[in-house]
């Protein structure tokens, strides 16, 4: 695990960790050091904030011969949620690629919600995919540093 990065991601957060030698007597070989990353520029936005509740310009009403001035129907969302997710995944992959290129780890582990994990892996640069050694389909971005360490490192007495 010496040169193994750990990356935690979801649609609104990205965290990266680099192992470093642990202090003697703490019961494990490595501690994690969180790498400070700038916040994502594109964050999830509720659909209700992206579209208004005013009617769009889609004519509603009868066919030929219908009276003019019919009411207007409500606009369509046109897959806004899917498009928003696509943009977020693209930005996440780009940011992950940049962090990995800057730090040059030998290998890395990715944890992201299982709903986006396959699309996120697909969006990564081939160089990043090549050194990816493990994935976990879980949202771990809100865990504390100690919880992340406990999840990825076993105590020294359990290491075989």
C-alpha positions in Angstrom: 0.0 0.0 0.0 3.1 2.3 0.2 2.5 4.0 -3.2 -1.3 3.3 -3.5 -3.6 6.2 -3.8 -7.2 6.1 -2.5 -9.8 8.2 -4.3 -13.3 8.6 -2.9 -15.9 10.2 -5.2 -19.6 10.9 -5.6 -21.5 13.3 -7.8 -20.6 16.3 -5.5 -17.4 15.4 -3.8 -13.9 14.2 -4.6 -11.3 13.2 -2.0 -7.9 11.7 -2.4 -5.5 10.1 0.1 -1.9 9.2 0.0 -0.5 6.6 2.4 2.5 7.5 4.5 4.5 5.6 7.2 2.6 5.5 10.4 3.9 6.6 13.8 5.5 3.7 15.7 3.1 2.0 18.1 -0.2 3.0 16.4 -0.8 -0.6 15.3 -0.7 -0.2 11.6 2.0 0.2 9.0 0.5 3.3 7.2 -1.5 6.4 7.9 -3.4 8.3 5.3 -2.8 11.9 4.4 -5.6 13.7 2.7 -4.6 15.7 -0.4 -6.3 19.1 -0.5 -8.3 19.4 -3.7 -10.2 22.4 -4.9 -14.0 21.9 -4.8 -15.7 20.7 -8.0 -16.9 23.5 -10.2 -20.1 21.6 -11.3 -22.1 20.3 -8.4 -25.5 18.6 -8.5 -28.4 20.9 -8.8 -32.0 19.9 -8.1 -34.1 19.8 -11.2 -36.6 22.2 -9.6 -33.8 24.9 -9.5 -32.9 24.3 -13.1 -36.3 24.7 -14.6 -39.1 27.2 -13.8 -42.6 26.2 -13.0 -43.9 28.6 -15.7 -45.4 27.0 -18.8 -43.2 26.6 -21.8 -44.1 27.5 -25.4 -45.5 24.1 -26.4 -49.0 24.6 -27.9 -51.7 22.7 -26.1 -55.1 22.0 -27.4 -57.0 21.0 -30.4 -55.9 20.3 -34.0 -57.1 22.0 -37.1 -59.8 24.6 -36.5 -59.1 24.9 -32.8 -59.6 28.4 -31.4 -56.5 30.5 -31.2 -55.2 31.4 -27.8 -55.2 27.9 -26.4 -53.3 27.4 -23.2 -49.6 26.5 -23.3 -48.4 23.2 -21.9 -45.7 22.9 -19.3 -42.1 22.6 -20.6 -40.3 19.3 -20.7 -37.2 18.4 -18.6 -35.5 16.7 -21.6 -33.4 14.4 -19.4 -31.8 17.2 -17.4 -30.9 14.8 -14.6 -29.1 12.4 -16.9 -27.2 15.3 -18.6 -26.3 16.8 -15.2 -24.9 13.4 -14.1 -22.9 13.0 -17.4 -21.3 16.4 -16.8 -20.5 15.6 -13.2 -18.9 12.3 -14.1 -16.9 13.9 -16.9 -15.5 16.5 -14.5 -14.8 13.9 -11.8 -12.9 11.7 -14.2 -10.9 14.7 -15.5 -10.0 15.8 -11.9 -9.0 12.2 -11.0 -6.8 12.0 -14.1 -5.1 15.3 -13.2 -4.4 14.3 -9.5 -3.0 10.9 -10.6 -0.8 12.6 -13.3 0.5 15.1 -10.8 1.3 12.5 -8.0 2.2 9.5 -10.2 1.2 6.7 -7.9 2.1 3.1 -8.8 -1.5 2.1 -8.3 -4.8 3.4 -6.9 -8.2 2.4 -5.5 -11.5 4.1 -6.4 -14.6 4.1 -4.3 -17.7 5.7 -5.7 -21.5 4.9 -5.5 -22.3 1.8 -7.5 -24.8 3.8 -9.6 -22.0 5.9 -11.2 -18.9 3.7 -10.8 -19.0 2.0 -14.2 -19.5 5.3 -16.1 -16.8 6.9 -14.0 -14.3 4.2 -14.8 -15.2 4.4 -18.5 -14.6 8.2 -18.5 -11.1 7.9 -17.0 -8.0 8.3 -19.2 -6.4 4.9 -20.3 -3.3 5.7 -18.2 -5.4 6.1 -15.1 -7.4 2.9 -15.9 -4.1 1.0 -16.3 -3.0 1.5 -12.7 -6.5 1.1 -11.1 -6.2 -2.0 -8.9 -9.5 -2.1 -7.1 -12.9 -0.4 -7.0 -15.6 -0.3 -4.3 -19.2 0.5 -5.1 -19.8 2.6 -2.0 -20.2 6.3 -1.3 -17.4 6.9 1.3 -16.9 10.6 0.7 -18.4 11.6 4.0 -16.3 9.2 6.2 -13.8 10.7 8.6 -10.1 10.1 8.0 -10.0 7.5 10.8 -13.0 5.6 9.2 -11.2 5.6 5.8 -8.0 4.3 7.4 -10.0 1.6 9.2 -11.8 0.6 5.9 -8.6 0.3 3.8 -5.9 -0.7 6.3 -5.8 -3.8 8.5 -4.0 -3.6 11.9 -0.4 -4.9 11.7 -1.2 -8.1 13.7 -3.8 -9.0 11.1 -1.4 -8.6 8.1 -0.2 -11.9 6.9 
